[in-house]
């Protein structure tokens, strides 16, 4: 059982962590637009026919998945 005085502090820490994660996601989204090869790798599927455009970033998704897997693996080894 957690004492009643610990609950606000715990909720505060969780809110700070979520805020930092949202800020980090915002920075990543701003910087991704500056990297010209993101979304244009060989293996990304792009079909354009008249008014219809289909885009599926397969190679980019695989590269991102590999990078995140490596990051989470290294962080989990503590």
Order of alpha helices (4+ residues) and beta strands (2+ residues): alpha-beta-beta-alpha
